[in-house]
Amino acid sequence: MAQRIAVIGTGYVGLVTGACLADVGNEVLCIDVDPVKIEKLRLGHVPIYEPGLDIVLARAIREERISFSMDLVEAVKTCNILMFCLPTPPGKDGQADLAMVMSAAERVADILVEYAINEPKIVVNKSTVPVGTAARVDAIFKHRAPNHHVDVVSNPEFLREGFAVQDFMNPERIIVGTRSSHAITVMKSIYSAFIGRGSQFVVFDEKSSEIAKYAANAFLAMKISFMNDLSEYCEIVGADIENVRVGIGSDPRIGSRFLYAGIGYGGSCFPKDVKAIIHAANEVGAPLEIIEATKSVNDHQVRRFVTRISDRFDGDIQGKRFAVWGLAFKPNTDDVREAPSFVIISALLAKGAHITAFDPEAAETSRTVLRDTITYADSAYAALDGAHALIIATEWNEFKEPDFPKMASLLTEPIIFDGRNIYELDAMEDRGFEYHSVGRRTILTS
């Protein structure tokens, strides 16, 4: 049965959630405080790059199943399900900032009282939040709207940037944290269109649901850091991390996903969530040593890559120009939050180098952070012109089969630092490139 759902917050999670829920027949009202964003969304303009989202959103708008507004009162009056998709950025100590979540809960509670709205409401928290947040939100409603029935549900999202629409439409699991039988029934109804596609619908207590989200991201980050930790060892002893990956990834107990060595994880989730669970665990006196090591290894890996670049030029890169392919933290997104490329660029700029970068989608998002400290090329080859070396920071598909002779002719020297291991060693040797990758032997020109 179709539901009328309000999605509070139209960021990455909120927009994907709203569009996909509308696509299967629900009536969705998306709320945001940014008037410019709301107006663009009403016109069908997608403010983020996410494959397939523009198609799903356009269809929902055309069929009038989704609308956009700044009016939270309207949302509370007309929708019985309110989904919080709000940012929880890390503070200086790594603690998740819950200000927006708590503020939204307080505002909804006040609206219930002010407008005497007596229909039962379900507040669904899809934001990534520390354990105990559902209880804190519930306490707000009990304190500010004691005579109104509000069920607070934890419903974490497990969306991969670049595959978010696919992940929402075909989820591996849907986790609902609540003790309310009414909320369970409604949540199962909301996700009925997806459960039939083989997804597992599981109900936990709220605290287990909240921790499950952090634990999932921390574990995946740990797999990445494990391979990166091993990569330095492989380089020293002359092994190949790619062979090691195949050797252990074929074991079904380990699995092949997230076993790729590189320059570390980034993005809006892994860095933030790893920091947050470390902080939360330390607060209660139960430090998570493996997860703390995960963060330490990730920080070290990108710094080590910078050192390798600097050492290749005997520590003197003053005035040298480097081409950078890829600015987004991963391919198929324009998200540059916590991108390893930015760490590399900042370190090289501090040493007096010049950077010319190209990314198929993330140039504009990069400008908001890097501004005019680097040069933005219009193509991958334009970035190479006159550069002393190429640095590959994001494994976009268009970088995987380039015109190597053209690359060699544009570079001052045929030197590549590949932070994503996208080329085969023997092939690079045959092409005459000096090739530095991660966890593998270095190819030197004769």
N, C-alpha and C positions, 0 to 999 in steps of 0.2 A: 504494500500500500504506500502510495506516494506521501511524502511528508513535506511540511513547510518548514524550512530550515534557515536560520540566520547564521552566517559565517562572519565572525567578528575578526577583522584583520584580513587584508587582501595581499599579503606578502606571498612568498613562494608557496608555502603550505596552504594558506587560505585560498589562493586563487585556483590552485590545482584541485583542492577539495571541493570548492564551490562548483567549478566547471564540471567535474566528473559526477558529482551527485546530481546536478541538474541534467546531465546527459542521460541518466537512467530514469528520468521521469519526475524527480523531486522538484519542488518549487523553492528556489534558493534566493535569498536576499543577502548580498555581500555588503558589509559595513566597513568603512574606513574613515579616518579623520582627515585624510589628504584630499582636498577638493580637486586638485589637478589630476591625481590618479583616478579618482572616481569618474571624472568627465572623460578621460581617455578610455576607461573600461566601458563606459556607456557607448562609446563609438566603436568598440570592438578592438581597441589597440592593446596588445599584450605588452606589459612593461618589462617582462623578462624573456630571455630566450630559453625555451623548453620545447623540444620537439613534440609536435602533435597538439600542444595546448591551444594554439591559435585555431585549429580546426574544431576542437571540442567546444571551445568558448564561442566561436562564431555560430555553431549549430544551436547552442543553448540560447544565445541572444535572439537568433532568428525565430526560434520556436517559443520565445517568451517564457522560458523556464528559469531564467536568471536575471536579476536586476541588481543595480548598484546604488548605494545611498550613504549619506553621512548621518542619517537619522536613526540613532540607536533606540529611541522611544518607539518608533514604528516597528523595529525588529522585535522588541520585547512584547509589544501589543499583539503582533500578528503571527509570531513564530513560537511554537512550543519547544523547539530544540534550538539552543544557542551554542554554537561551536566556537570556542576560543582558539584562534590561530594567531597568537600574538608573539612577538619576539621576546626571548629571554636571554639577552646578551650577557657575556661574562663580565664580572667586575674585575678590578685589579688583582684580587686574590683568587680569581677563578670561579667564585660563587655566582650562580645564576641569578640575574636580576629579575625579580618577579613583579616589579612595580606595575607594569602594564597589565599583567594578569589580575593582580589584586585590585587595581583601579577599575578595571572593567567589571569585576565582580561587585564591587561597591556600587558602581553606577547602575548596574542591572537591578540590584537589590533596592536601591532608592527609587527606581522607576516603578518597580512592582508596588511599592507602598504609595508613592505619589499618585499613581493613576489607578490605584485599587484594582490591579490585575490579579484575578483570583485563580485563573487556570493553572494547573500544575506545569512546571517548567523543568526541562532537563538541560543542565549546563554541562557541555562536553569539553573537556580540556584536551586539545590536540597539541598544545605547545609542549616542548620538552622541558620538564620541570623536575626538581628534586623530590625525593620521597617526602610525603607529608603535605604536599601542596593541595591535593584534593581536600584534605581535612581542613586546611586553612581557608580554602574557598568556601567550604561548607559552613565553617564557623562564621564567616562574613554574612551569609544569608540567614543563619539562625539568629545572629545579633541584630542585623539591620532590617530583616523582613521576617520576623518570627512567626507570623501568621500565614505565611505563604509556603506552599509546598514546592521545594526545589530539590531535585536529585542532582548531585554532582558526580560526574563520570570521568574517569581517566581513559582516554582512547588515543594512545600514542600513534604517531604516523611513522611509517618505515619506507619513505620515498627516497629513491636515488635520483639525484639531479642528473638530467639527461635521459632518464627513464621514468620520470615521475608519473606521467599519464598511464603508461603501461603498468607500472607498479600499483597504482590505485585501482585500475580496472581489473587487474589480475593479481591480487595480493596473495602472498604465501600464507599469511595469517592476519587475522583481525583480533586485536586484544582489547577487551573491554574490562575496565576495573570498576566494579560497583557491587554493592550488596542489595540494591533495589531490584526486586523482581519486575516492577513496572519499567524501569530503565532498561533492563536486559531485553525485555520484549520489544521495546521501541528501537533500541540499537540494532537488534537482529532484523527488524523490519527495514531499517535504513540500509543495511548492508546485504539484504536478501538477494539483490541482483548480482552481487559479487560472490556470495557464499556458494551459489550454484555452480560457479566456475572452478570449484575445487579448492577454494580457500578454507582454511581452518578458522572457525569462529570460537574463541576461547574467552572464558570469563574468569577473572582473578579478583582478588581484593585490590583496593586502590593502590596500596603501597607496592605490591608486587608488580602491578602494571607500570607504575612510574619507574621502578628500578629496571624493569625489563628493557625499556627504551635505552637507558644509559648503558646497560650491560651489553646490549647488542652492538652499539657503536664502539664501545671500548674494546670489545673482543675483536671486531673487524680491524680497528686501528692497531691492535696488538699483533694481528697477523702481518700487517704491512711492516710494522717496526721489527718483527722477528726476522723477516727477510732482509730488511735493510741492515740490521745488526749483523746478520750472517754475510752480507755482501762484502763488507770490509775484509773479513777473514778470507773469503774466496779470492779477492784481489791479491792479497798478500801471498797466499799459498799457490796461486795459479789455477784455481778451480773456476768453474763457470756457474754462476748463480742461476742461469736459465736452465741448465741441466739439473741442478739441484731442485728447482721448482717442479720440473716434470717428475722427478724421482719421488718427491714427497706428495705432490698434488694428486697423483694417481691413486693414492691411498684414500679410500672413501671415508676413513675416520678423520682425515685432514681436509680433503677437498682442494680444488685448484683455484678457487676464487680468492681474491685479495692476497695472493702470494707473489705479487710482482714487486721486485726491488726497483727503487727509483730514488727520487729526491724528497720523498716523504708525503704524508697526507696533508690536505688542507681543506678549505671549504667552510661552510657555515655550521657543520655538525660535529665532525670528529674532534677538531681542536677544542671547541667550546664544551662538548659533552665530556671529553676526557678530563678537562680541567674541573668541570663542575662535580663529577663523581669523586674525584680525588679530594676536593675541598669538603664535600658532604661527608665522606667517610672519615676524614681527619677530624671533623667536628665532633663526631661521636666516638672517637678514640679507636677506630678500626681501619688503620691505613691500608690502602690497596697497593702493595709494593709492586706487583706486576704491572698495574696500570700506570703507576708513577714511572716505572722504567720505560713503558711504551712512549710516554711523552718525552722523556729524556733522550731516547734513541732517535725519535723523530726530529727533535731540535738539532741534535748532533749531525744527522744525515745531511741536511741541507747546508749546514756550515762546512762540513767536510767537502762537499761538492764545490763550494766557493774556493776553498783552499786549494783544491786540485787545479782549478782554473788559474788561480794566481801563481801557484808553483810552476805551472807549465811555462810561464813567462818570467821565471826567476823572481817572482814577487813584485815585478815592476809592470803594472798595467796602466800607469798614468798616461793619458792621451790615447790609449788604444780603444778601438771601436769593436763592440761585440754585437752580433745579431742574435736576437732572441726569438725563437719560434714558440709561440704559446704563452698566454698570460693568464687565462682562466685556470682555476685549480685542477680542473679535469676537462676532457673534451665534452662536447655537446651541451655546454652551458656558457653563460656569460658571467658567471659568478667568480669574483676574484677575491672573496673573503679568505684570509689566511692562505693565500696562494703561495706556494714555494717559489714561484717565479719572482714575486715581489721581494722576498728575502735575498735572492741571488742578485737581483737588479740593485737593490739598496746597498748591498755590500760592495758591488763593483763600482757603483757611483761614488761611494765613500773613498775608494782607492783611486779616484780620478779617471775612471773609464767613461766612455760614451756608449750609449745603448740605442740601438734601433730595433724596434720590436714589431712583430706582426701576430695578430690573432684573428681568426675568421669571425668571431662574435664578440670578443671581450674588449675591444679597443675603447669603446665609450665608457664602460664601467671602470676600465683602468685609468682613464683620464681623470675621473673624479678623485682618484687617490694619488696617482703619480704626477698628474698635471703635465707641465711642460719640462719635467726633468729628463724625459727621454724623447726620442723621435718615434713617431708611429708611421710605419710603412703601409702602403696600400696593398702590398702583396708579399708573399713569402720571399720571392726572389729579390724584390726591391730592398728588403731588409738586409740582404747579403752584400750589397754593393759596397766594396771597400772595407768590409769588416775583417778583422784579424782572426776571428773564429765564430762559429755558429754554436749557440747553446739551445738545445731542445728541452723545453720545460713542460710542454703539454703534448700528449700523443694524439693530436687531431689526425683523422684519416688522411687528409690531403698532404700531410708531411711524410707519409709512409712510402710513397712511390714517386719521389721527385726526379727531376732531370739532374742527375749527378754531374755530368760534364758542365752543365750551365752553372751549377753551384760552385764547382771548382774554379770556373772562369771569373766568377763575381767576387769570391773571397780573396783576400790578400794572400792567405795561405789556406790550403785545404785541411782545415782543422775543425773537428766537430766534438763538442761535449754533449753527449746524449744522456739526459737525465731520465729517460724513459725506456731505454734499450729497444728502440724500434727497428734497428737495422742488424743484419747478420754480420758477424765478425769477418768471416771469410770474404763475403761480398765487398765489404768496405776495404779490406786489404787489396783485393783485386782492382778496386776503383782508384787506389792510390791516395786514400784519405788517411790522415792521422785521426784516429778515432778513440775517444775516451768515453766509456760507458760505466755502468754501475755493476760491480760484482763480477766483472769479466776482465780478461787481459786487455791491455791497451795496444792498439794497432799503431805502429810508428812507421812513417815513410822512410825509405832508404836514402 
